[in-house]
């Protein structure tokens, strides 16, 4: 199964290594681990926050606002258990699980 890896700033949760169409206006040569929002440079080994199937990513992108997506990238396990499960349940969507032992963490439908 194809997985999408979420890369994020370890300080604020902003997305790093954005897809090419989202890079308009960024100075060429800027380091991929440098956050545009807070200026923090995340260690390369900590940039990959989690991975998940494209269908789950699309669903969460529709359900969650940008601040919530930052929270998800900062604390995947906490956000899934405290906020995302209830949002998905309210819409009748299947539950999801977090596999913390994988590298990076894997989030998927149960």
PALO-53889 format. One line per field, with one value per residue (C-alpha): residue number from 1; residue in three letters; x, y, z. Coordinates in Angstrom, 1 decimal, padded with zeros to 4 digits, always signed. Layout:
# residues N
pos [NUM, ...] $
code [ALA, ...] $
px [X, ...] $
py [Y, ...] $
pz [Z, ...] $
END
This chain:
# residues 110
pos [1, 2, 3, 4, 5, 6, 7, 8, 9, 10, 11, 12, 13, 14, 15, 16, 17, 18, 19, 20, 21, 22, 23, 24, 25, 26, 27, 28, 29, 30, 31, 32, 33, 34, 35, 36, 37, 38, 39, 40, 41, 42, 43, 44, 45, 46, 47, 48, 49, 50, 51, 52, 53, 54, 55, 56, 57, 58, 59, 60, 61, 62, 63, 64, 65, 66, 67, 68, 69, 70, 71, 72, 73, 74, 75, 76, 77, 78, 79, 80, 81, 82, 83, 84, 85, 86, 87, 88, 89, 90, 91, 92, 93, 94, 95, 96, 97, 98, 99, 100, 101, 102, 103, 104, 105, 106, 107, 108, 109, 110] $
code [UNK, UNK, UNK, UNK, UNK, UNK, UNK, UNK, UNK, UNK, UNK, UNK, UNK, UNK, UNK, UNK, UNK, UNK, UNK, UNK, UNK, UNK, UNK, UNK, UNK, UNK, UNK, UNK, UNK, UNK, UNK, UNK, UNK, UNK, UNK, UNK, UNK, UNK, UNK, UNK, UNK, UNK, UNK, UNK, UNK, UNK, UNK, UNK, UNK, UNK, UNK, UNK, UNK, UNK, UNK, UNK, UNK, UNK, UNK, UNK, UNK, UNK, UNK, UNK, UNK, UNK, UNK, UNK, UNK, UNK, UNK, UNK, UNK, UNK, UNK, UNK, UNK, UNK, UNK, UNK, UNK, UNK, UNK, UNK, UNK, UNK, UNK, UNK, UNK, UNK, UNK, UNK, UNK, UNK, UNK, UNK, UNK, UNK, UNK, UNK, UNK, UNK, UNK, UNK, UNK, UNK, UNK, UNK, UNK, UNK] $
px [+000.0, +001.3, +002.0, +002.4, +005.1, +004.3, +007.4, +007.1, +008.9, +009.5, +008.9, +005.6, +004.3, +004.4, +004.7, +008.3, +009.3, +006.0, +005.0, +006.4, +003.1, +003.0, +006.5, +005.6, +007.5, +010.1, +013.6, +015.5, +018.1, +016.3, +017.0, +014.2, +014.5, +014.1, +010.6, +009.0, +006.7, +008.9, +012.4, +013.4, +015.7, +014.6, +017.2, +016.9, +016.2, +013.2, +011.5, +009.5, +006.7, +004.4, +003.2, -000.4, -002.4, -003.4, -007.1, -006.8, -004.7, -007.4, -010.1, -008.2, -007.3, -011.1, -012.0, -009.2, -008.2, -004.5, -004.0, -005.3, -003.1, -000.1, -001.2, -001.4, +002.1, +003.5, +001.8, +000.2, -000.7, -002.2, -004.2, -005.6, -006.8, -008.0, -009.5, -009.4, -011.3, -014.3, -014.4, -014.3, -016.8, -019.2, -019.1, -019.5, -015.9, -013.9, -011.6, -007.9, -004.8, -001.4, +001.6, +004.3, +006.9, +007.2, +009.7, +008.2, +005.0, +002.2, -001.4, -003.9, -007.5, -008.1] $
py [+000.0, +003.4, +005.7, +009.5, +010.7, +013.9, +016.0, +018.8, +021.2, +019.6, +023.0, +024.3, +021.4, +023.4, +021.3, +020.8, +019.4, +020.6, +019.2, +021.2, +023.1, +024.6, +026.0, +029.2, +032.2, +030.4, +031.4, +028.8, +026.9, +027.3, +024.3, +021.8, +021.4, +025.1, +026.2, +029.1, +029.9, +029.9, +029.7, +026.6, +024.1, +020.6, +017.8, +015.7, +012.6, +014.2, +015.7, +012.5, +012.8, +009.9, +008.1, +007.3, +006.2, +009.0, +008.3, +008.9, +012.1, +013.4, +012.8, +014.4, +017.4, +018.0, +017.5, +019.4, +023.1, +024.1, +024.5, +021.0, +019.6, +021.2, +019.6, +016.2, +016.6, +017.6, +014.8, +012.2, +009.7, +012.4, +014.1, +010.8, +009.6, +013.0, +014.7, +012.8, +009.6, +011.6, +013.6, +010.4, +008.6, +011.5, +011.1, +007.3, +006.7, +003.6, +003.9, +004.4, +003.1, +004.5, +002.2, +003.9, +001.2, +001.9, +004.4, +006.8, +006.3, +004.8, +005.9, +003.7, +002.5, -000.5] $
pz [+000.0, -001.0, +002.0, +002.2, +004.6, +006.6, +007.2, +009.8, +012.0, +015.3, +017.0, +015.5, +013.4, +010.1, +007.0, +005.6, +002.2, +000.6, -002.8, -005.7, -006.6, -003.0, -003.3, -005.2, -004.0, -001.9, -002.4, -004.4, -002.4, +000.9, +003.2, +003.3, +007.0, +007.7, +008.8, +006.9, +009.8, +012.9, +011.4, +013.3, +011.6, +012.4, +012.6, +009.4, +011.4, +013.1, +010.0, +009.1, +011.7, +010.4, +007.3, +006.2, +003.2, +000.7, +001.3, +005.0, +004.4, +002.0, +004.6, +007.4, +005.2, +004.7, +008.4, +010.1, +009.9, +009.4, +013.2, +013.9, +011.1, +012.8, +016.1, +014.3, +013.0, +016.4, +018.4, +016.1, +018.9, +021.1, +018.4, +017.0, +020.4, +021.7, +018.7, +015.4, +016.6, +017.7, +014.4, +012.4, +014.6, +014.2, +010.4, +010.6, +009.3, +010.3, +013.3, +012.7, +014.6, +015.3, +015.1, +017.2, +016.7, +012.9, +011.6, +010.9, +012.9, +010.8, +010.9, +009.1, +009.1, +011.4] $
END
